[in-house]
């Protein structure tokens, strides 16, 4: 398991992520313009309520694989699937499972990471868990 995958696993409560998945999610976030760009895309896709729950401090509403495909597009999901060596349907399922949790962890107290820097925000949170 790569370092980024290990870090993401720590952020997501020690969950075992598929090899390379965290890196794929990080790349996906970058391609969308960071957390704020990704959230705007979901809001434009009519899923404002979902993303507000991810950023907010309450429970995260679930997103379906179909909604992931619709908002991100088949090409983006296929790209993640290719990197992971899995079927695009499975990739959409994995994204729908972990993306709400990742956005939730990267937006503590309902605030966006400073400068939209996902990796730095994740490392800061991990430091707090390990050394806080």
Secondary structure, 3 states (H helix, E strand, C coil): CCHHHHHHHHHCCCCCCCCCHHHHHHHHHHHCCHHHHHHHHHHHCCCHHHHHHHHCCCCCCCCCHHHHHHHHCHHHHHHHHHHHCCCHHHHHHHHHHHHHHHHHHHCHHHCCCHHHCHHHHHHHHHHHHHHC
